[in-house]
Amino acid sequence: MFTAGAESLLHQAREIQDEELEKFCSRVVKLLQKDEPGPDAVDALQRLFLIVSATKYKRKLEKTCMDLLQTTLCSPKCPEQLQFLCAAILRERSPADSLSLSWDHVQSSQQLSLVASVLLAQGDKKEEVRSVGQHAFRVLESRQPEGPSLRHLLPVLSKVTHLAPHTLHEDQTNLLSKRLVEWLRYASVQQGVAHTSGGFFSTPRARQPGPVTEVDGAVATDFFTVLSTGQHFTEDQWLNVQAFSMLRAWLVHSGPQGPSAPDAGDRSEPEGSTLSVLSAASTASRLRPPRERLRDKAFEYCQRLVEQSTRRALRRGDADLQKACLVEAVLVLDTLCRQDPSFLYRTLSCLKALHVRLCGDPARARALLPIAQFFLSHGEAAAVDSEAILQHLFTRVPCELFHSPMLAFEFVRFCGDSLPLFGRNLDILKRSFPNLFKLLAWNSPPLTSEFVALLPWLVDASTAVEMLHALLDLPCLTAALDLQLRLSPAASERPLWDTSLRNPSCLEASRDPEFQALLQHLLRAKASGTVQRLAPLHQLLQPMTSCARVVQCAEAVPTLLQAFFSAVSQFADGALTNQLVLVLLERRDSLYQVPQYEARVHRVLSSQLLALCALHPSLVVDLAKELLEFVGSVSSVHSREAMLAAVAWAVGEYLSVSWDRRCTVEQITRFFEALEALLFEVTQSRPSAALPKCPPQVIAVLMTTLTKLASRSQDLIPRVSLFLSKMRTLAQSPAPSPVHGEEDAGAICTRATELLTLLKMPSVAQFVLTPSAEVSEPRYHRDANTALPLALRTVSRLVEKEAGLLPG
Amino acid sequence: MVHAFLIHTLRAPQAQDTGLCRVLYSCVFGAENSPDDPRPHGAERDRLLRKEQILAVARQVESMCRLQQQASGRTLMDLQPQSSDEPVPLHEAPLGAFRLAAGDPFQEPRTVVWLGVLSLGFALVLDAHENLLLAEGTLRLLARLLLDHLRLLTPSTNLLLRADRIEGILARFLPHGQLLFLNDQFVQGLEKEFSAAWPR
């Protein structure tokens, strides 16, 4: 569809020069000034529109051309096509400083609507919105309720209300409310007459039209609504449709004190609320203020829609509309109850019955969300427990319908929007995180940012560890869900799983009971409080690591981990931090093997490890055994570099008496020996295809850590000095080193030298490498006696002098 | 209410990055309240901002559509009907929604609902708390109408010079950005009106 021809057309439109454009404009002017502008004028205007809209920069159009466009738009005998084109061009050029549209000669409301669209696009610098609104209301006042052309005016009013609700006067809002009541409730229930164009065979008396029907074909039982159908429609039926379409926004914006405050008018009727509970009919006959009457009629309309939605629609389009109407009805009822709490009792019974009906209908699951939101907002006021509704929502819906992108999006938005309303029920949300993760795992691109905002609310001290495991296993969850869809007996019209991967080999194997147990745990609906090792599942689902959906999910996980950790560190105490670090250490090599996933996760985990250690330094001593095991078990540095560097750095920083009194010399020595052995292995082994060389950063970190440990347990200094000088010699060796490039070798050499220098003065080394907490105070840097740079300089000079005095 | 409607190009996921995502048509209903800008070129800046916002939405829709297609293992061309007489099965076309945070790129938070049909993307930019079921239905309806009345499936036509028809359809089915609850018969009635006023 978008061919090369179209591309070149677009290119031409952008590249047209100013002089050419001027000539074209004068041609347009000539064509428009003719008495009967023909198809040439239409063609020219179409091209002009393309030229103006194709570029984001402003195009200079002649003033005569602009004026003529405005005049043509407002002229009474202009054909529709030209009107639309003029309006489109003027709107494309908005905001424009030189617009001077006038309403005076505009007769047809279609034209009025087009003029309004141009004015509303100006950005309200000269109060255009107010003037459009005022003019539209004047037209509304002057016409009869069944005026033939109010159809084009209502959307204008709706837009003005939306953009600038404060520009409407009380009597104007009352007028529109009155009209809306008439259109909503008292539209004709007879079908409209066909507009015959006349002709030789048409009869003078049109056939008597029948009554309107419901969507299932039965004759309509009550007043006309958007779910009533017929062959042709009358004007007031059109207005009924538009009135309902704008109803919710009007109710919200036309309140006197703003959307959420209840109407002050209710206060003047102290018995109004009890009366309306007892009988709706009696209140309708008294003359209540227009706003209240509108609310009554809106309530009746919504109840009727709810009833109409039980019918089985004959056409698919109508079935879809029924769902949309259900949602809208609940939303309008919610607004009504906010504005006037007397509606609450009737609404509750209606919605409870609706909820029961919808629970068994997966096709209408999306309507459960506004119902749940209603109960969350008003449940307290009505002393109704919304727990059962929420339990059903969070337990059943994500399991069955995670594969629908729109439902997933709306569900997560519901969670995000309703957070302040959950109250006591927040626990249900927190415990349902495995189900919520299913929505995320299947639809990661649009939902990642939503979850980053939602995670701080989901994270809880009791489930944090389980959640961390779940996040690390998220791509595996995606694969498991895909598998579940393939295996499930319910066949939908088209396959929901990844159709580019046909019959993966794990399909049969997954029926094995051992894997079934693990799969059930992965696909659980609620936080179970236990953690299971899913390594066998990772292997089983290996064939699915190339699925695009799994890869997309894997790309989202690092971001989610960051969000998780920043949320957890707000409240984690020492014990929880220890547990989380243990998870990090344990899971480093037990991840689902999606390409590049491990590397990315390691980067995040290593930086988070350091952050956690900075928060709770004593965890290094608490977990000394596990960290030692980690260091000792890392047989090859390849792909563990990030974690290893982080652990080594943490040990170097925090394994000292100044951070935790329980730190013993044995611990320091044990760590020293383990790290020394590791560094030895790393530098001695020859690189090969399977074991690429160790990055110099890791070597530097290991050397620094060894030095730090030695500075705390000074018996180790001779050992480390020996090692460092060996490293230096190795790095300096003139033979082209197979292990490191020249730059890297130089860096290692420099670092080794620095460390050796420091170690020559052990007390300075201690000061530099194990600074106490007071070092962060400014005094340490301003006071000439204690400033660190000064101390270092002094040491260096002394050492150099000493070196000069030594022989050789 | 709908803040904007746009049609843009969708490139196939497998194609190399030749060319850019092009916005073929866009319509903004009303304007965002622009901050007071007394500088002489404030109006131009506003227009530039508006165009860039639309382009940003188009690019995001394109990448969301591409990701969804890749994840489901399908291509957009799977939708191509056998003959040009059959309707395009729009209920199988990829559809999705995502949220735009405040300031990125619109001043207020907004939701985008999008639909991908062959090599065209259709998108509605909505206010934050809209009835998404209605928006979905309206978007499918607009796409169907545009495909039919502009005959977009025949290879030689394009919609760049047919803005009048697009405007005509929008004026009836999405007037001033108002989402309408139209049942099937109403849609048919409006379509007949449109065909009568704008003969092909």
Interface residues (C-beta under 8 A of the other chain):
Chain A: M1 F2 T3 G5 A6 E7 L9 L10 A13 V42 D43 L45 Q46 R47 F49 L50 S53 K56 Y57 K58 E80 Q81 F84 L85 A87 A88 R91 R93 S94 P95 A96 D97 Q110 S113 L114 A116 S117 L120 A121 Q122 G123 D124 K125 V129 H152 P155 V156 S158 K159 H162 L163 V215 V226 L227 S228 T229 G230 Q231 H232 F233 V241 Q242 F244 S245 M246 A249 R315 G317 D318 D320 L321 K323 A324 C325 V327 E328 L331 R366 P405 M406 F409 E410 R413 D417 P445 P446 S449 E450 R494 L496 W497 D498 T499 S500 L501 C547 A548 R549 Q552
Chain B: M1 T9 G19 R22 L24 Y25 S26 C27 V28 F29 G30 A31 E32 N33 S34 A43 E44 D46 R47 L48 K51 E52 L55 S63 M64 L67 Q68 Q70 A71 S72 G73 R74 E92 L95 G96 A97 F98 R99 A101 T111 L118 S119 L120 H129 N131 L132 L133 L134 E136 G137 L152 L153 P155 S156 N158 L160 L161 R162 A163 D164 E167 G168 A171 P175 H176 G177 Q178 L179 L180 F181 L182 N183 D184 Q185 F186 V187 G189 A197 W198
